[in-house]
Structures are given as C-alpha cells and as structure tokens.
Amino acid sequence: MRLTRIIQKKRDVVKTLLKKAKERNRGPGAPKTVMNYLSCIHTHTQFCDGKSTMEEFCIAALERGYRSLGFSPHSPLPYESDWAMKQEDLAAYFGEIARLSALYGGDLEILCGLEWDAESEELPGGLSYVIGSVHSFSKNGVHFSVDY
C-alpha cells in the first residue's frame, strides 16, 4: 500500500511538471517553431562518467517539456576504465530503463541506447539506438585515451 502511494505521488509530481512545461511552451514567450518537440539521446549518468541518476534526468526532462529522453552510457570496455560502464552493470542499466519506462512512459518516451566505443567487444541486444565513438585506442597492449 505504501509503495502505491509513493508511485501515485511521483505521478502527481510528473503531471504538475508537465502542466507547467506545456504552459511555458504555449504562452506568448514560447519559441516560434514549426515543430516543438524536445528530445535528447546523448546522456551520461551514474552508470558511466556522469553524476546524475537516470531518474534525475527524467524529472529534469519533464520540467523542460521534453517528450523523449535517451540514455547512452559509454559501453563496457575489455579493460579497466574510469569513464565506461562496467560489464556487470549492464543488467542494472536495462532494469532501470524498464523501471523508468513503467513509471514515466506515459509522459516521456524513454529510449535505451549505448555510446558504443570502437574498442568495445560485444554489442548487447535490446537497444533502441547506438552512438558510435572512439574515445581510446590500444597499441601493443597499452590503452590510450583520446579525450585527456
């Protein structure tokens, strides 16, 4: 029963945020565009080198009137890295996508992606999209970052 109240409270907050975002995007100061569809598909969360949680991203997107949000953590690498997702975190990542889709899916389309590094090994199934990237390379068994 307590969980049901918590979920309902979150849904009420989401509805309030959506109402405010719609008012902001329809008023006299709203942008004059042919299509007003806000989306972002390149985000990094606590699953890789980001700081915010996926749910914090969802709430921020709803506050700003976004209609879709894609998550794209750096794909797991075959060696230790301080910026890529760890292979053992993939299941938790997919689980969080499912949880957030169930919670916010009626108001915000949640997309499951990965920023796939050229040195990553096996592309998992179940993705909505993939962003290709080269953040590192290896030579003679030594790994070099191209970002820093």
FITORGU-126167 format. One record per residue (C-alpha): residue number from 1; residue in three letters; x negated, y negated, z negated. Coordinates in Angstrom, 3 decimals, decimal comma. Example, Ala and Ser with C-alpha at 12.3 -4.5 7.8 and 13.67 -1.06 7.14 Angstrom:
residues 2
<pt><num>1</num><residu>ALA</residu><X>-12,300</X><Y>4,500</Y><Z>-7,800</Z></pt>
<pt><num>2</num><residu>SER</residu><X>-13,670</X><Y>1,060</Y><Z>-7,140</Z></pt>
This chain:
residues 148
<pt><num>1</num><residu>MET</residu><X>0,000</X><Y>0,000</Y><Z>0,000</Z></pt>
<pt><num>2</num><residu>ARG</residu><X>-2,812</X><Y>-2,405</Y><Z>-0,896</Z></pt>
<pt><num>3</num><residu>LEU</residu><X>-4,555</X><Y>-1,759</Y><Z>2,455</Z></pt>
<pt><num>4</num><residu>THR</residu><X>-1,307</X><Y>-2,546</Y><Z>4,296</Z></pt>
<pt><num>5</num><residu>ARG</residu><X>-1,109</X><Y>-5,931</Y><Z>2,523</Z></pt>
<pt><num>6</num><residu>ILE</residu><X>-4,730</X><Y>-6,717</Y><Z>3,390</Z></pt>
<pt><num>7</num><residu>ILE</residu><X>-4,164</X><Y>-5,892</Y><Z>7,063</Z></pt>
<pt><num>8</num><residu>GLN</residu><X>-0,961</X><Y>-7,962</Y><Z>7,136</Z></pt>
<pt><num>9</num><residu>LYS</residu><X>-2,772</X><Y>-10,893</Y><Z>5,519</Z></pt>
<pt><num>10</num><residu>LYS</residu><X>-5,502</X><Y>-10,696</Y><Z>8,193</Z></pt>
<pt><num>11</num><residu>ARG</residu><X>-2,851</X><Y>-10,593</Y><Z>10,914</Z></pt>
<pt><num>12</num><residu>ASP</residu><X>-1,168</X><Y>-13,678</Y><Z>9,414</Z></pt>
<pt><num>13</num><residu>VAL</residu><X>-4,519</X><Y>-15,494</Y><Z>9,420</Z></pt>
<pt><num>14</num><residu>VAL</residu><X>-5,075</X><Y>-14,498</Y><Z>13,053</Z></pt>
<pt><num>15</num><residu>LYS</residu><X>-1,607</X><Y>-15,761</Y><Z>14,041</Z></pt>
<pt><num>16</num><residu>THR</residu><X>-2,302</X><Y>-19,097</Y><Z>12,338</Z></pt>
<pt><num>17</num><residu>LEU</residu><X>-5,680</X><Y>-19,378</Y><Z>14,095</Z></pt>
<pt><num>18</num><residu>LEU</residu><X>-4,100</X><Y>-18,553</Y><Z>17,457</Z></pt>
<pt><num>19</num><residu>LYS</residu><X>-1,371</X><Y>-21,132</Y><Z>16,958</Z></pt>
<pt><num>20</num><residu>LYS</residu><X>-3,955</X><Y>-23,829</Y><Z>16,151</Z></pt>
<pt><num>21</num><residu>ALA</residu><X>-6,098</X><Y>-22,834</Y><Z>19,140</Z></pt>
<pt><num>22</num><residu>LYS</residu><X>-3,101</X><Y>-22,937</Y><Z>21,501</Z></pt>
<pt><num>23</num><residu>GLU</residu><X>-2,102</X><Y>-26,370</Y><Z>20,218</Z></pt>
<pt><num>24</num><residu>ARG</residu><X>-5,669</X><Y>-27,610</Y><Z>20,668</Z></pt>
<pt><num>25</num><residu>ASN</residu><X>-5,863</X><Y>-26,211</Y><Z>24,221</Z></pt>
<pt><num>26</num><residu>ARG</residu><X>-2,465</X><Y>-27,586</Y><Z>25,324</Z></pt>
<pt><num>27</num><residu>GLY</residu><X>-2,461</X><Y>-31,088</Y><Z>23,870</Z></pt>
<pt><num>28</num><residu>PRO</residu><X>-3,414</X><Y>-34,372</Y><Z>25,559</Z></pt>
<pt><num>29</num><residu>GLY</residu><X>-7,109</X><Y>-33,764</Y><Z>24,859</Z></pt>
<pt><num>30</num><residu>ALA</residu><X>-7,117</X><Y>-30,279</Y><Z>26,406</Z></pt>
<pt><num>31</num><residu>PRO</residu><X>-9,587</X><Y>-29,665</Y><Z>29,221</Z></pt>
<pt><num>32</num><residu>LYS</residu><X>-8,170</X><Y>-30,256</Y><Z>32,705</Z></pt>
<pt><num>33</num><residu>THR</residu><X>-8,960</X><Y>-26,956</Y><Z>34,401</Z></pt>
<pt><num>34</num><residu>VAL</residu><X>-7,249</X><Y>-24,724</Y><Z>36,912</Z></pt>
<pt><num>35</num><residu>MET</residu><X>-7,601</X><Y>-21,777</Y><Z>34,557</Z></pt>
<pt><num>36</num><residu>ASN</residu><X>-8,049</X><Y>-21,961</Y><Z>30,814</Z></pt>
<pt><num>37</num><residu>TYR</residu><X>-9,420</X><Y>-18,508</Y><Z>29,921</Z></pt>
<pt><num>38</num><residu>LEU</residu><X>-12,169</X><Y>-18,423</Y><Z>27,316</Z></pt>
<pt><num>39</num><residu>SER</residu><X>-14,373</X><Y>-15,351</Y><Z>27,061</Z></pt>
<pt><num>40</num><residu>CYS</residu><X>-17,890</X><Y>-14,333</Y><Z>26,075</Z></pt>
<pt><num>41</num><residu>ILE</residu><X>-19,526</X><Y>-10,980</Y><Z>26,828</Z></pt>
<pt><num>42</num><residu>HIS</residu><X>-23,098</X><Y>-11,600</Y><Z>25,641</Z></pt>
<pt><num>43</num><residu>THR</residu><X>-23,220</X><Y>-11,434</Y><Z>21,851</Z></pt>
<pt><num>44</num><residu>HIS</residu><X>-25,708</X><Y>-10,035</Y><Z>19,346</Z></pt>
<pt><num>45</num><residu>THR</residu><X>-24,555</X><Y>-9,019</Y><Z>15,873</Z></pt>
<pt><num>46</num><residu>GLN</residu><X>-25,966</X><Y>-7,283</Y><Z>12,829</Z></pt>
<pt><num>47</num><residu>PHE</residu><X>-26,360</X><Y>-4,139</Y><Z>14,943</Z></pt>
<pt><num>48</num><residu>CYS</residu><X>-29,460</X><Y>-5,627</Y><Z>16,587</Z></pt>
<pt><num>49</num><residu>ASP</residu><X>-31,162</X><Y>-9,015</Y><Z>16,186</Z></pt>
<pt><num>50</num><residu>GLY</residu><X>-28,016</X><Y>-11,028</Y><Z>15,396</Z></pt>
<pt><num>51</num><residu>LYS</residu><X>-26,996</X><Y>-12,266</Y><Z>11,975</Z></pt>
<pt><num>52</num><residu>SER</residu><X>-23,178</X><Y>-12,332</Y><Z>12,051</Z></pt>
<pt><num>53</num><residu>THR</residu><X>-20,855</X><Y>-9,364</Y><Z>11,809</Z></pt>
<pt><num>54</num><residu>MET</residu><X>-18,632</X><Y>-8,337</Y><Z>14,686</Z></pt>
<pt><num>55</num><residu>GLU</residu><X>-15,564</X><Y>-9,351</Y><Z>12,698</Z></pt>
<pt><num>56</num><residu>GLU</residu><X>-17,018</X><Y>-12,832</Y><Z>12,107</Z></pt>
<pt><num>57</num><residu>PHE</residu><X>-17,406</X><Y>-13,130</Y><Z>15,885</Z></pt>
<pt><num>58</num><residu>CYS</residu><X>-13,748</X><Y>-12,091</Y><Z>16,363</Z></pt>
<pt><num>59</num><residu>ILE</residu><X>-12,494</X><Y>-14,692</Y><Z>13,899</Z></pt>
<pt><num>60</num><residu>ALA</residu><X>-14,661</X><Y>-17,428</Y><Z>15,460</Z></pt>
<pt><num>61</num><residu>ALA</residu><X>-13,428</X><Y>-16,461</Y><Z>18,937</Z></pt>
<pt><num>62</num><residu>LEU</residu><X>-9,794</X><Y>-16,613</Y><Z>17,826</Z></pt>
<pt><num>63</num><residu>GLU</residu><X>-10,367</X><Y>-20,002</Y><Z>16,171</Z></pt>
<pt><num>64</num><residu>ARG</residu><X>-11,660</X><Y>-21,308</Y><Z>19,507</Z></pt>
<pt><num>65</num><residu>GLY</residu><X>-8,846</X><Y>-19,865</Y><Z>21,589</Z></pt>
<pt><num>66</num><residu>TYR</residu><X>-10,818</X><Y>-17,063</Y><Z>23,260</Z></pt>
<pt><num>67</num><residu>ARG</residu><X>-8,834</X><Y>-14,348</Y><Z>24,982</Z></pt>
<pt><num>68</num><residu>SER</residu><X>-11,609</X><Y>-11,768</Y><Z>25,210</Z></pt>
<pt><num>69</num><residu>LEU</residu><X>-14,874</X><Y>-11,021</Y><Z>23,467</Z></pt>
<pt><num>70</num><residu>GLY</residu><X>-17,537</X><Y>-8,543</Y><Z>24,461</Z></pt>
<pt><num>71</num><residu>PHE</residu><X>-20,243</X><Y>-7,186</Y><Z>22,219</Z></pt>
<pt><num>72</num><residu>SER</residu><X>-23,616</X><Y>-6,428</Y><Z>23,792</Z></pt>
<pt><num>73</num><residu>PRO</residu><X>-26,265</X><Y>-5,378</Y><Z>21,274</Z></pt>
<pt><num>74</num><residu>HIS</residu><X>-29,737</X><Y>-4,568</Y><Z>22,561</Z></pt>
<pt><num>75</num><residu>SER</residu><X>-29,814</X><Y>-0,895</Y><Z>23,489</Z></pt>
<pt><num>76</num><residu>PRO</residu><X>-31,831</X><Y>1,595</Y><Z>21,438</Z></pt>
<pt><num>77</num><residu>LEU</residu><X>-35,468</X><Y>1,995</Y><Z>22,454</Z></pt>
<pt><num>78</num><residu>PRO</residu><X>-37,650</X><Y>5,112</Y><Z>22,299</Z></pt>
<pt><num>79</num><residu>TYR</residu><X>-39,982</X><Y>3,283</Y><Z>19,866</Z></pt>
<pt><num>80</num><residu>GLU</residu><X>-39,633</X><Y>1,077</Y><Z>16,766</Z></pt>
<pt><num>81</num><residu>SER</residu><X>-38,401</X><Y>-2,466</Y><Z>17,399</Z></pt>
<pt><num>82</num><residu>ASP</residu><X>-37,247</X><Y>-5,315</Y><Z>15,183</Z></pt>
<pt><num>83</num><residu>TRP</residu><X>-34,675</X><Y>-6,526</Y><Z>17,706</Z></pt>
<pt><num>84</num><residu>ALA</residu><X>-32,990</X><Y>-3,458</Y><Z>19,261</Z></pt>
<pt><num>85</num><residu>MET</residu><X>-30,165</X><Y>-1,330</Y><Z>17,894</Z></pt>
<pt><num>86</num><residu>LYS</residu><X>-31,265</X><Y>1,929</Y><Z>16,340</Z></pt>
<pt><num>87</num><residu>GLN</residu><X>-30,053</X><Y>5,140</Y><Z>17,986</Z></pt>
<pt><num>88</num><residu>GLU</residu><X>-28,474</X><Y>6,293</Y><Z>14,713</Z></pt>
<pt><num>89</num><residu>ASP</residu><X>-26,321</X><Y>3,104</Y><Z>14,611</Z></pt>
<pt><num>90</num><residu>LEU</residu><X>-24,519</X><Y>3,798</Y><Z>17,918</Z></pt>
<pt><num>91</num><residu>ALA</residu><X>-21,699</X><Y>5,773</Y><Z>16,276</Z></pt>
<pt><num>92</num><residu>ALA</residu><X>-21,090</X><Y>2,989</Y><Z>13,731</Z></pt>
<pt><num>93</num><residu>TYR</residu><X>-21,092</X><Y>0,420</Y><Z>16,562</Z></pt>
<pt><num>94</num><residu>PHE</residu><X>-18,461</X><Y>2,355</Y><Z>18,540</Z></pt>
<pt><num>95</num><residu>GLY</residu><X>-16,473</X><Y>2,833</Y><Z>15,322</Z></pt>
<pt><num>96</num><residu>GLU</residu><X>-16,492</X><Y>-0,910</Y><Z>14,623</Z></pt>
<pt><num>97</num><residu>ILE</residu><X>-15,338</X><Y>-1,616</Y><Z>18,199</Z></pt>
<pt><num>98</num><residu>ALA</residu><X>-12,389</X><Y>0,758</Y><Z>17,635</Z></pt>
<pt><num>99</num><residu>ARG</residu><X>-11,551</X><Y>-0,788</Y><Z>14,250</Z></pt>
<pt><num>100</num><residu>LEU</residu><X>-11,626</X><Y>-4,366</Y><Z>15,548</Z></pt>
<pt><num>101</num><residu>SER</residu><X>-9,655</X><Y>-3,427</Y><Z>18,669</Z></pt>
<pt><num>102</num><residu>ALA</residu><X>-6,928</X><Y>-1,965</Y><Z>16,443</Z></pt>
<pt><num>103</num><residu>LEU</residu><X>-6,954</X><Y>-4,998</Y><Z>14,150</Z></pt>
<pt><num>104</num><residu>TYR</residu><X>-7,225</X><Y>-7,863</Y><Z>16,674</Z></pt>
<pt><num>105</num><residu>GLY</residu><X>-6,436</X><Y>-6,165</Y><Z>20,001</Z></pt>
<pt><num>106</num><residu>GLY</residu><X>-3,006</X><Y>-7,741</Y><Z>20,361</Z></pt>
<pt><num>107</num><residu>ASP</residu><X>-4,547</X><Y>-11,218</Y><Z>20,277</Z></pt>
<pt><num>108</num><residu>LEU</residu><X>-8,109</X><Y>-10,714</Y><Z>21,503</Z></pt>
<pt><num>109</num><residu>GLU</residu><X>-9,353</X><Y>-8,217</Y><Z>24,069</Z></pt>
<pt><num>110</num><residu>ILE</residu><X>-12,420</X><Y>-6,506</Y><Z>22,598</Z></pt>
<pt><num>111</num><residu>LEU</residu><X>-14,986</X><Y>-5,205</Y><Z>25,106</Z></pt>
<pt><num>112</num><residu>CYS</residu><X>-17,688</X><Y>-2,672</Y><Z>24,291</Z></pt>
<pt><num>113</num><residu>GLY</residu><X>-20,993</X><Y>-3,320</Y><Z>26,024</Z></pt>
<pt><num>114</num><residu>LEU</residu><X>-24,734</X><Y>-2,990</Y><Z>25,685</Z></pt>
<pt><num>115</num><residu>GLU</residu><X>-27,627</X><Y>-5,122</Y><Z>26,829</Z></pt>
<pt><num>116</num><residu>TRP</residu><X>-29,473</X><Y>-2,235</Y><Z>28,423</Z></pt>
<pt><num>117</num><residu>ASP</residu><X>-33,257</X><Y>-2,601</Y><Z>28,307</Z></pt>
<pt><num>118</num><residu>ALA</residu><X>-35,324</X><Y>-1,164</Y><Z>31,147</Z></pt>
<pt><num>119</num><residu>GLU</residu><X>-37,233</X><Y>0,981</Y><Z>28,633</Z></pt>
<pt><num>120</num><residu>SER</residu><X>-34,133</X><Y>2,490</Y><Z>27,017</Z></pt>
<pt><num>121</num><residu>GLU</residu><X>-33,610</X><Y>6,154</Y><Z>27,721</Z></pt>
<pt><num>122</num><residu>GLU</residu><X>-30,033</X><Y>7,450</Y><Z>27,897</Z></pt>
<pt><num>123</num><residu>LEU</residu><X>-27,031</X><Y>5,259</Y><Z>28,661</Z></pt>
<pt><num>124</num><residu>PRO</residu><X>-24,109</X><Y>6,308</Y><Z>26,416</Z></pt>
<pt><num>125</num><residu>GLY</residu><X>-20,610</X><Y>6,741</Y><Z>27,803</Z></pt>
<pt><num>126</num><residu>GLY</residu><X>-17,577</X><Y>4,761</Y><Z>26,689</Z></pt>
<pt><num>127</num><residu>LEU</residu><X>-18,868</X><Y>1,298</Y><Z>27,619</Z></pt>
<pt><num>128</num><residu>SER</residu><X>-16,782</X><Y>-1,457</Y><Z>29,196</Z></pt>
<pt><num>129</num><residu>TYR</residu><X>-19,868</X><Y>-3,047</Y><Z>30,778</Z></pt>
<pt><num>130</num><residu>VAL</residu><X>-23,672</X><Y>-3,148</Y><Z>30,733</Z></pt>
<pt><num>131</num><residu>ILE</residu><X>-26,021</X><Y>-6,146</Y><Z>30,939</Z></pt>
<pt><num>132</num><residu>GLY</residu><X>-29,409</X><Y>-5,242</Y><Z>32,403</Z></pt>
<pt><num>133</num><residu>SER</residu><X>-32,520</X><Y>-6,708</Y><Z>30,771</Z></pt>
<pt><num>134</num><residu>VAL</residu><X>-36,271</X><Y>-6,446</Y><Z>30,475</Z></pt>
<pt><num>135</num><residu>HIS</residu><X>-37,445</X><Y>-7,539</Y><Z>27,036</Z></pt>
<pt><num>136</num><residu>SER</residu><X>-40,517</X><Y>-5,366</Y><Z>26,828</Z></pt>
<pt><num>137</num><residu>PHE</residu><X>-42,810</X><Y>-3,100</Y><Z>28,772</Z></pt>
<pt><num>138</num><residu>SER</residu><X>-45,283</X><Y>-0,373</Y><Z>27,905</Z></pt>
<pt><num>139</num><residu>LYS</residu><X>-48,787</X><Y>0,224</Y><Z>29,161</Z></pt>
<pt><num>140</num><residu>ASN</residu><X>-50,980</X><Y>3,119</Y><Z>28,031</Z></pt>
<pt><num>141</num><residu>GLY</residu><X>-48,623</X><Y>3,792</Y><Z>25,120</Z></pt>
<pt><num>142</num><residu>VAL</residu><X>-48,738</X><Y>0,201</Y><Z>23,851</Z></pt>
<pt><num>143</num><residu>HIS</residu><X>-45,461</X><Y>-1,775</Y><Z>23,801</Z></pt>
<pt><num>144</num><residu>PHE</residu><X>-45,432</X><Y>-5,468</Y><Z>24,688</Z></pt>
<pt><num>145</num><residu>SER</residu><X>-42,565</X><Y>-7,923</Y><Z>24,185</Z></pt>
<pt><num>146</num><residu>VAL</residu><X>-41,982</X><Y>-10,462</Y><Z>26,931</Z></pt>
<pt><num>147</num><residu>ASP</residu><X>-39,961</X><Y>-12,719</Y><Z>24,579</Z></pt>
<pt><num>148</num><residu>TYR</residu><X>-42,634</X><Y>-13,555</Y><Z>21,997</Z></pt>
